Amino acid sequence: MSPQPPPGSDLWQGHKPGDGAVYTRICPTGLAGSNALGVGQLPFQTFWAATAPTVAVDPRVVAQQAVDKMLLAGPRIDINPKPGGKGLVGMPVWMAADTAKTTWGPNSASASAGGVTVTATATVSRVVWDMGDGTSVTCTTPGTVYKKSFGLKASPDCGHVYAQPSDQQQGGTYPVTATSTWTVDWQVNGGGENGTLTAVRQSGVQLTIVESQAVNS
């Protein structure tokens, strides 16, 4: 505790100041001591000990701190037809995600607490595309960015075809949402415990899809 209780306090449990110390332990799921709790406070225990208690560090918590340093973001979407333009019913849509460090990985960071240092490396393992028409497409690659030279071909790894125009949707567009799942492998520096975490990030665009119109000569 800081400051320590005054001499004669019951918290010393019969000991004198300087003979060990009085400590406060926060107990998120444990038992509260005899101290009254205020609104919004966690239960805690106050006790005397001859030596400072050892504080166990959960490396998974430190790993999450490393993940927080990475500033992982949702997919940076590259889709054809482009948002603001118009696509056609029955024509291939190409979906791709940028492969930057913060949007695809690999992305690494380290964090330390209580003498434990953990290094974590995050990489996107999949992107689930909610196309806004009731269907979803799962892609385990970043996808292929469309080029004019591809013509009317379908994407080789991450594509979709709309069967209906978007004029019946709110705003007249399909809301396309890309949700990336980051797989984070972490390791305690110097060997020892390791594990895996996941993180989910999301981004989206709006697509306008119309019926093709026949041209009369």
C-alpha positions as CSV (number, residue, x, y, z in Angstrom):
1,M,0.0,0.0,0.0
2,S,1.1,3.5,-0.6
3,P,1.2,5.1,1.9
4,Q,1.6,2.3,4.4
5,P,-0.9,2.1,7.3
6,P,0.0,4.0,10.5
7,P,1.6,2.1,13.4
8,G,-0.9,0.2,15.5
9,S,-3.3,-0.4,12.6
10,D,-5.0,-3.8,12.5
11,L,-3.7,-4.1,8.9
12,W,-0.2,-4.8,10.4
13,Q,-1.6,-8.0,11.9
14,G,0.5,-7.5,15.0
15,H,3.7,-6.6,13.2
16,K,5.5,-3.3,13.2
17,P,6.2,-0.9,10.3
18,G,9.4,-1.9,8.6
19,D,8.8,-5.5,9.6
20,G,7.6,-6.6,6.1
21,A,4.9,-4.5,4.5
22,V,1.2,-4.3,4.0
23,Y,0.0,-5.1,0.4
24,T,-3.3,-4.7,-1.5
25,R,-4.3,-7.3,-4.0
26,I,-6.9,-6.7,-6.6
27,C,-9.3,-9.7,-7.0
28,P,-11.3,-9.4,-10.3
29,T,-12.9,-12.8,-9.6
30,G,-11.7,-13.5,-6.1
31,L,-13.0,-12.7,-2.6
32,A,-13.2,-9.2,-1.3
33,G,-11.6,-8.4,2.1
34,S,-13.3,-6.6,4.9
35,N,-12.9,-3.3,3.2
36,A,-16.1,-1.7,1.9
37,L,-16.5,-1.5,-1.9
38,G,-17.4,1.7,-3.7
39,V,-19.5,1.8,-6.8
40,G,-17.6,0.5,-9.8
41,Q,-14.6,-0.8,-7.7
42,L,-13.2,-4.2,-7.9
43,P,-13.0,-6.5,-4.8
44,F,-9.6,-6.3,-3.1
45,Q,-7.7,-7.9,-0.2
46,T,-5.3,-6.1,2.1
47,F,-2.7,-8.3,3.9
48,W,0.7,-8.2,5.6
49,A,3.7,-10.1,4.2
50,A,7.3,-10.4,5.2
51,T,8.5,-10.2,1.6
52,A,6.9,-8.9,-1.5
53,P,4.6,-11.4,-3.1
54,T,5.5,-12.8,-6.6
55,V,3.3,-11.5,-9.3
56,A,2.6,-14.1,-12.0
57,V,2.6,-12.6,-15.6
58,D,0.2,-14.2,-18.1
59,P,2.1,-14.3,-21.4
60,R,-1.2,-14.2,-23.3
61,V,-1.9,-10.8,-21.8
62,V,1.5,-9.6,-22.9
63,A,1.0,-11.1,-26.4
64,Q,-2.2,-9.1,-26.7
65,Q,-0.3,-5.9,-25.7
66,A,2.1,-6.7,-28.6
67,V,-0.9,-7.1,-31.0
68,D,-2.2,-3.7,-29.9
69,K,1.1,-2.1,-30.9
70,M,0.7,-3.4,-34.5
71,L,-2.3,-1.2,-35.3
72,L,-3.9,-4.0,-37.4
73,A,-6.4,-2.6,-39.9
74,G,-9.3,-4.0,-42.0
75,P,-8.7,-4.9,-45.7
76,R,-7.8,-2.0,-48.0
77,I,-10.3,-3.0,-50.7
78,D,-9.5,-3.1,-54.4
79,I,-12.6,-4.2,-56.2
80,N,-13.8,-4.1,-59.8
81,P,-16.2,-2.6,-60.7
82,K,-15.0,0.4,-58.8
83,P,-17.1,2.1,-56.1
84,G,-18.8,5.0,-57.7
85,G,-19.0,3.2,-61.1
86,K,-21.4,0.6,-62.3
87,G,-21.2,-3.1,-62.7
88,L,-23.4,-5.4,-64.7
89,V,-25.6,-8.3,-63.6
90,G,-24.0,-11.6,-64.7
91,M,-20.5,-10.0,-65.1
92,P,-17.6,-11.0,-63.0
93,V,-16.7,-8.9,-59.9
94,W,-13.0,-9.1,-58.9
95,M,-12.2,-8.6,-55.2
96,A,-8.7,-8.0,-53.8
97,A,-7.1,-6.8,-50.6
98,D,-4.0,-4.7,-50.4
99,T,-1.0,-6.6,-48.9
100,A,0.4,-3.8,-46.8
101,K,2.0,-4.6,-43.4
102,T,-1.0,-3.2,-41.5
103,T,-3.7,-4.7,-43.7
104,W,-2.3,-8.2,-44.6
105,G,1.0,-8.7,-42.8
106,P,3.2,-10.2,-41.7
107,N,3.3,-7.7,-38.9
108,S,5.5,-8.2,-35.8
109,A,5.8,-6.4,-32.4
110,S,7.0,-7.2,-28.9
111,A,5.8,-6.3,-25.5
112,S,7.2,-6.8,-22.0
113,A,5.7,-7.0,-18.5
114,G,7.1,-8.3,-15.2
115,G,10.3,-9.6,-16.8
116,V,8.4,-11.5,-19.5
117,T,8.9,-10.4,-23.2
118,V,6.7,-11.7,-25.9
119,T,7.1,-11.3,-29.6
120,A,4.0,-11.7,-31.8
121,T,3.6,-12.0,-35.6
122,A,0.3,-11.5,-37.3
123,T,-0.8,-12.5,-40.8
124,V,-4.2,-12.5,-42.4
125,S,-5.4,-16.1,-42.8
126,R,-8.7,-15.3,-44.7
127,V,-11.0,-12.6,-45.8
128,V,-14.8,-13.2,-45.8
129,W,-16.5,-10.9,-48.3
130,D,-20.2,-10.3,-47.6
131,M,-21.4,-9.2,-51.0
132,G,-24.7,-7.6,-49.8
133,D,-26.9,-9.9,-51.8
134,G,-27.2,-12.6,-49.2
135,T,-24.0,-14.4,-50.3
136,S,-20.5,-14.5,-48.9
137,V,-17.2,-15.4,-50.5
138,T,-14.2,-16.7,-48.4
139,C,-10.8,-16.0,-49.9
140,T,-7.6,-17.3,-48.4
141,T,-5.4,-15.2,-50.7
142,P,-5.4,-11.4,-51.1
143,G,-7.2,-11.9,-54.4
144,T,-6.1,-10.6,-57.9
145,V,-6.3,-6.9,-58.8
146,Y,-8.3,-6.5,-62.0
147,K,-6.6,-5.3,-65.2
148,K,-8.3,-4.2,-68.4
149,S,-6.2,-6.9,-70.3
150,F,-8.2,-9.5,-68.4
151,G,-11.4,-8.6,-70.3
152,L,-14.5,-10.5,-69.2
153,K,-12.6,-13.3,-67.4
154,A,-13.6,-14.3,-63.9
155,S,-11.1,-13.8,-61.0
156,P,-9.0,-16.9,-60.6
157,D,-9.1,-16.7,-56.8
158,C,-11.6,-14.2,-55.4
159,G,-14.6,-13.2,-57.3
160,H,-18.4,-13.0,-57.5
161,V,-21.3,-12.6,-59.9
162,Y,-24.4,-10.7,-59.1
163,A,-27.7,-12.2,-60.3
164,Q,-29.8,-9.1,-59.5
165,P,-29.4,-5.4,-59.9
166,S,-28.9,-3.3,-56.8
167,D,-31.7,-0.8,-57.4
168,Q,-33.9,-2.6,-54.9
169,Q,-31.4,-2.2,-52.1
170,Q,-31.4,0.7,-49.7
171,G,-29.5,3.6,-51.4
172,G,-29.5,1.6,-54.7
173,T,-26.2,-0.1,-53.9
174,Y,-24.9,-3.4,-52.5
175,P,-23.0,-2.9,-49.3
176,V,-19.9,-5.0,-49.6
177,T,-18.1,-5.8,-46.3
178,A,-14.7,-7.5,-46.2
179,T,-13.8,-9.1,-42.8
180,S,-10.2,-10.2,-42.3
181,T,-9.1,-12.7,-39.7
182,W,-5.6,-12.2,-38.5
183,T,-3.8,-15.2,-37.1
184,V,-1.3,-14.1,-34.5
185,D,1.5,-16.5,-33.4
186,W,3.3,-15.5,-30.2
187,Q,6.4,-16.7,-28.4
188,V,8.0,-15.9,-25.1
189,N,11.5,-14.6,-25.8
190,G,14.2,-17.0,-24.8
191,G,12.0,-20.0,-25.3
192,G,9.1,-21.4,-23.3
193,E,5.4,-20.8,-23.7
194,N,3.9,-20.0,-27.1
195,G,0.5,-19.8,-28.6
196,T,-1.9,-18.3,-31.1
197,L,-4.4,-15.5,-31.0
198,T,-6.9,-14.2,-33.5
199,A,-8.0,-10.7,-34.4
200,V,-10.8,-9.6,-36.7
201,R,-10.9,-6.4,-38.7
202,Q,-13.5,-5.0,-41.1
203,S,-14.0,-2.5,-43.9
204,G,-16.5,-2.0,-46.7
205,V,-17.6,-0.3,-49.9
206,Q,-20.8,0.3,-51.9
207,L,-21.3,-1.2,-55.3
208,T,-23.9,-0.3,-58.0
209,I,-25.0,-3.2,-60.2
210,V,-27.3,-2.6,-63.1
211,E,-29.0,-4.6,-65.8
212,S,-27.3,-4.5,-69.2
213,Q,-29.4,-2.7,-71.8
214,A,-29.8,-3.9,-75.3
215,V,-29.0,-1.3,-78.0
216,N,-31.4,-1.1,-81.0
217,S,-29.8,-0.4,-84.3
